[in-house]
Amino acid sequence: MPKKESPLQQLNSYLPEGSFEDVAIYLHEFKVHLTVTRERNSVLGDYRNSHSNKNHRISVNGNLNKYSFLITLLHELGHLLAFEKYGNRIPPHGTQWKNEFGKILALFITKKIFPHDIEAELLQSLKNPGASSCAEDGLLRILKKYDQHKPGFYFVEELPLNSHFKVKGGKIFRKGNKVRKRFLCKEISTGKLFLFSPVAEVELVNDR
């Protein structure tokens, strides 16, 4: 995936107002090589620890809204801080990472950078931070309000029952009933069944 290293001042355009200086302190102190990438299907951000003569490396998707970008960056900085404190023989999203991410997230919450609705959800997530950068369904629903609107795209939970939708890659599914926390959907071309998160973003297509 094409990447570009982000000059520090350019990073300011990706972040919410009032957060740049505090982010820059971490990047300077730990000599982070930060890159902003195009949209990736599987991850919002990524961390690679320092080794040999290479610095810590963090990448964040550049298509995220400013609040999602900051939360993702803090998530990856949590990995960095956990590595600095405990080394690399710890679970990727275990107690050590949760503690470090929780502390840095709490610090930024106190600076009143986030809108009230996002702040309230983040305070809830501090009780048990999720492994994905924006893992909690409630947080994803709220963060979507701050995305640039994409006509035709919806969360799976917003679609009518039996409607057809398309995912990245072009596969088409029919929405089925909710099974516990996810929706059971049938792939049209194969008839196979798949479970979808209620906040998976998909493209609505005409019924067939």
Contacts in CASP RR format, 6 or more apart in sequence:
PFRMAT RR
TARGET T0000
AUTHOR 0000-0000-0000
METHOD contacts of the structure
MODEL  1
MPKKESPLQQLNSYLPEGSFEDVAIYLHEFKVHLTVTRERNSVLGDYRNS
HSNKNHRISVNGNLNKYSFLITLLHELGHLLAFEKYGNRIPPHGTQWKNE
FGKILALFITKKIFPHDIEAELLQSLKNPGASSCAEDGLLRILKKYDQHK
PGFYFVEELPLNSHFKVKGGKIFRKGNKVRKRFLCKEISTGKLFLFSPVA
EVELVNDR
1 37 0 8 1.000
1 38 0 8 1.000
1 40 0 8 1.000
2 37 0 8 1.000
2 38 0 8 1.000
3 35 0 8 1.000
3 36 0 8 1.000
3 37 0 8 1.000
3 59 0 8 1.000
4 35 0 8 1.000
4 36 0 8 1.000
4 37 0 8 1.000
5 33 0 8 1.000
5 34 0 8 1.000
5 35 0 8 1.000
6 14 0 8 1.000
6 34 0 8 1.000
6 35 0 8 1.000
6 36 0 8 1.000
8 24 0 8 1.000
8 27 0 8 1.000
11 20 0 8 1.000
11 23 0 8 1.000
11 24 0 8 1.000
11 34 0 8 1.000
11 36 0 8 1.000
12 20 0 8 1.000
14 36 0 8 1.000
14 60 0 8 1.000
14 62 0 8 1.000
14 64 0 8 1.000
14 66 0 8 1.000
14 69 0 8 1.000
15 23 0 8 1.000
15 66 0 8 1.000
15 69 0 8 1.000
15 70 0 8 1.000
15 73 0 8 1.000
16 66 0 8 1.000
16 67 0 8 1.000
16 70 0 8 1.000
16 113 0 8 1.000
16 114 0 8 1.000
17 113 0 8 1.000
18 111 0 8 1.000
18 113 0 8 1.000
19 70 0 8 1.000
19 108 0 8 1.000
19 111 0 8 1.000
19 113 0 8 1.000
22 107 0 8 1.000
22 108 0 8 1.000
22 111 0 8 1.000
23 70 0 8 1.000
23 73 0 8 1.000
26 32 0 8 1.000
26 77 0 8 1.000
26 80 0 8 1.000
26 104 0 8 1.000
27 34 0 8 1.000
30 55 0 8 1.000
30 56 0 8 1.000
30 80 0 8 1.000
30 84 0 8 1.000
31 50 0 8 1.000
31 55 0 8 1.000
31 56 0 8 1.000
32 55 0 8 1.000
32 56 0 8 1.000
32 57 0 8 1.000
32 58 0 8 1.000
32 80 0 8 1.000
33 54 0 8 1.000
33 55 0 8 1.000
33 56 0 8 1.000
33 57 0 8 1.000
33 58 0 8 1.000
34 57 0 8 1.000
34 58 0 8 1.000
34 59 0 8 1.000
34 60 0 8 1.000
35 57 0 8 1.000
35 58 0 8 1.000
35 59 0 8 1.000
35 60 0 8 1.000
36 59 0 8 1.000
36 60 0 8 1.000
36 61 0 8 1.000
36 62 0 8 1.000
37 45 0 8 1.000
37 59 0 8 1.000
37 60 0 8 1.000
37 61 0 8 1.000
37 62 0 8 1.000
38 61 0 8 1.000
38 62 0 8 1.000
38 63 0 8 1.000
39 61 0 8 1.000
39 62 0 8 1.000
39 63 0 8 1.000
40 61 0 8 1.000
41 168 0 8 1.000
43 61 0 8 1.000
44 60 0 8 1.000
44 61 0 8 1.000
44 64 0 8 1.000
44 68 0 8 1.000
44 72 0 8 1.000
44 132 0 8 1.000
44 133 0 8 1.000
44 134 0 8 1.000
45 58 0 8 1.000
45 59 0 8 1.000
45 60 0 8 1.000
45 61 0 8 1.000
45 72 0 8 1.000
45 75 0 8 1.000
45 76 0 8 1.000
45 133 0 8 1.000
46 58 0 8 1.000
46 59 0 8 1.000
46 76 0 8 1.000
47 56 0 8 1.000
47 57 0 8 1.000
47 58 0 8 1.000
47 76 0 8 1.000
47 78 0 8 1.000
47 79 0 8 1.000
47 80 0 8 1.000
48 54 0 8 1.000
48 56 0 8 1.000
48 57 0 8 1.000
48 58 0 8 1.000
49 56 0 8 1.000
49 79 0 8 1.000
49 80 0 8 1.000
49 83 0 8 1.000
49 87 0 8 1.000
49 88 0 8 1.000
50 56 0 8 1.000
50 83 0 8 1.000
56 80 0 8 1.000
56 83 0 8 1.000
58 73 0 8 1.000
58 76 0 8 1.000
58 77 0 8 1.000
58 80 0 8 1.000
59 76 0 8 1.000
60 69 0 8 1.000
60 72 0 8 1.000
60 73 0 8 1.000
60 76 0 8 1.000
61 69 0 8 1.000
61 72 0 8 1.000
62 69 0 8 1.000
64 72 0 8 1.000
65 143 0 8 1.000
65 146 0 8 1.000
65 147 0 8 1.000
65 148 0 8 1.000
66 146 0 8 1.000
67 114 0 8 1.000
67 115 0 8 1.000
67 118 0 8 1.000
67 143 0 8 1.000
67 146 0 8 1.000
68 133 0 8 1.000
68 134 0 8 1.000
68 143 0 8 1.000
68 146 0 8 1.000
68 147 0 8 1.000
70 108 0 8 1.000
70 113 0 8 1.000
71 105 0 8 1.000
71 122 0 8 1.000
71 133 0 8 1.000
71 134 0 8 1.000
71 143 0 8 1.000
72 133 0 8 1.000
72 134 0 8 1.000
74 101 0 8 1.000
74 104 0 8 1.000
74 105 0 8 1.000
74 108 0 8 1.000
75 101 0 8 1.000
75 133 0 8 1.000
76 133 0 8 1.000
77 101 0 8 1.000
77 104 0 8 1.000
78 97 0 8 1.000
78 100 0 8 1.000
78 101 0 8 1.000
78 102 0 8 1.000
78 104 0 8 1.000
79 92 0 8 1.000
79 97 0 8 1.000
79 100 0 8 1.000
79 101 0 8 1.000
81 100 0 8 1.000
81 101 0 8 1.000
81 103 0 8 1.000
81 104 0 8 1.000
82 90 0 8 1.000
82 96 0 8 1.000
82 97 0 8 1.000
82 99 0 8 1.000
82 100 0 8 1.000
82 101 0 8 1.000
85 96 0 8 1.000
85 100 0 8 1.000
86 96 0 8 1.000
90 96 0 8 1.000
90 97 0 8 1.000
91 97 0 8 1.000
92 131 0 8 1.000
93 130 0 8 1.000
93 131 0 8 1.000
97 129 0 8 1.000
98 128 0 8 1.000
98 129 0 8 1.000
98 130 0 8 1.000
101 129 0 8 1.000
102 126 0 8 1.000
102 129 0 8 1.000
105 122 0 8 1.000
105 125 0 8 1.000
105 126 0 8 1.000
105 129 0 8 1.000
106 126 0 8 1.000
108 114 0 8 1.000
109 119 0 8 1.000
109 122 0 8 1.000
109 123 0 8 1.000
109 126 0 8 1.000
112 119 0 8 1.000
114 122 0 8 1.000
115 146 0 8 1.000
117 142 0 8 1.000
117 145 0 8 1.000
118 139 0 8 1.000
118 142 0 8 1.000
118 143 0 8 1.000
118 146 0 8 1.000
121 136 0 8 1.000
121 138 0 8 1.000
121 139 0 8 1.000
121 142 0 8 1.000
122 139 0 8 1.000
124 136 0 8 1.000
125 135 0 8 1.000
125 136 0 8 1.000
125 139 0 8 1.000
129 135 0 8 1.000
130 136 0 8 1.000
134 140 0 8 1.000
134 143 0 8 1.000
137 197 0 8 1.000
137 198 0 8 1.000
137 199 0 8 1.000
138 199 0 8 1.000
140 199 0 8 1.000
141 155 0 8 1.000
141 199 0 8 1.000
144 155 0 8 1.000
144 199 0 8 1.000
144 201 0 8 1.000
152 203 0 8 1.000
152 204 0 8 1.000
153 201 0 8 1.000
153 202 0 8 1.000
153 203 0 8 1.000
153 204 0 8 1.000
154 165 0 8 1.000
154 201 0 8 1.000
154 202 0 8 1.000
154 204 0 8 1.000
155 198 0 8 1.000
155 199 0 8 1.000
155 200 0 8 1.000
155 201 0 8 1.000
155 202 0 8 1.000
156 165 0 8 1.000
156 175 0 8 1.000
156 183 0 8 1.000
156 185 0 8 1.000
156 196 0 8 1.000
156 197 0 8 1.000
156 198 0 8 1.000
156 199 0 8 1.000
156 200 0 8 1.000
156 202 0 8 1.000
157 183 0 8 1.000
157 198 0 8 1.000
157 199 0 8 1.000
159 165 0 8 1.000
159 175 0 8 1.000
159 202 0 8 1.000
159 204 0 8 1.000
160 175 0 8 1.000
161 175 0 8 1.000
161 176 0 8 1.000
161 177 0 8 1.000
162 174 0 8 1.000
162 175 0 8 1.000
162 176 0 8 1.000
162 207 0 8 1.000
163 174 0 8 1.000
163 175 0 8 1.000
163 204 0 8 1.000
163 207 0 8 1.000
164 172 0 8 1.000
164 173 0 8 1.000
164 174 0 8 1.000
164 175 0 8 1.000
164 188 0 8 1.000
164 204 0 8 1.000
164 205 0 8 1.000
164 206 0 8 1.000
164 207 0 8 1.000
164 208 0 8 1.000
165 172 0 8 1.000
165 173 0 8 1.000
165 175 0 8 1.000
165 185 0 8 1.000
165 202 0 8 1.000
165 203 0 8 1.000
165 204 0 8 1.000
165 205 0 8 1.000
166 172 0 8 1.000
166 173 0 8 1.000
166 202 0 8 1.000
166 203 0 8 1.000
166 204 0 8 1.000
166 205 0 8 1.000
167 173 0 8 1.000
167 200 0 8 1.000
167 202 0 8 1.000
167 203 0 8 1.000
171 187 0 8 1.000
171 189 0 8 1.000
172 187 0 8 1.000
172 188 0 8 1.000
172 189 0 8 1.000
172 205 0 8 1.000
173 185 0 8 1.000
173 186 0 8 1.000
173 187 0 8 1.000
173 188 0 8 1.000
173 194 0 8 1.000
173 196 0 8 1.000
173 202 0 8 1.000
174 185 0 8 1.000
174 186 0 8 1.000
174 188 0 8 1.000
175 183 0 8 1.000
175 185 0 8 1.000
175 196 0 8 1.000
176 183 0 8 1.000
176 184 0 8 1.000
176 185 0 8 1.000
176 186 0 8 1.000
177 183 0 8 1.000
177 184 0 8 1.000
178 184 0 8 1.000
178 198 0 8 1.000
179 195 0 8 1.000
181 197 0 8 1.000
181 198 0 8 1.000
182 195 0 8 1.000
182 196 0 8 1.000
182 197 0 8 1.000
182 198 0 8 1.000
183 195 0 8 1.000
183 196 0 8 1.000
183 198 0 8 1.000
184 193 0 8 1.000
184 194 0 8 1.000
184 195 0 8 1.000
185 193 0 8 1.000
185 194 0 8 1.000
185 195 0 8 1.000
185 196 0 8 1.000
186 192 0 8 1.000
186 193 0 8 1.000
186 194 0 8 1.000
187 193 0 8 1.000
187 194 0 8 1.000
188 208 0 8 1.000
196 202 0 8 1.000
END
